[in-house]
């Protein structure tokens, strides 16, 4: 269960590592600033990857509830259904976790920014 094991500390370490790589690429390629095109591509790519991460889901039950969560590496949509009483209308409760969504978006944005920095030509 990756959702329960990915902590804020791991998010912080991965973010610092990706920021270090961005800093390193900027020194190597002698870039002073990013173009707005690169930032826009990275933002759109980060949003697309965050939405595509909804395809990953995990399920489980706690004895009283059946839980299904969506998102990777942190779940940001969680659905619960009561096991004790049958519910014909579907899920009892759906929760959108904003903080986890923002964490996923930041990670994917930094990842796409690293890839775009890696693929752009060196400017002298």
Secondary structure, DSSP 8 states (H G I E B T S, - for coil): -HHHH--HHHHHHHHHHHHHHHHHHHHHTT-SS--HHHHHHHHHHHHHHHHHGGG-EEEEE-SSEEEEEE-SSS--EEEEEESSS--TTS-SEEEE-HHHHHHHHHHHHHHHHHHHHHHS----
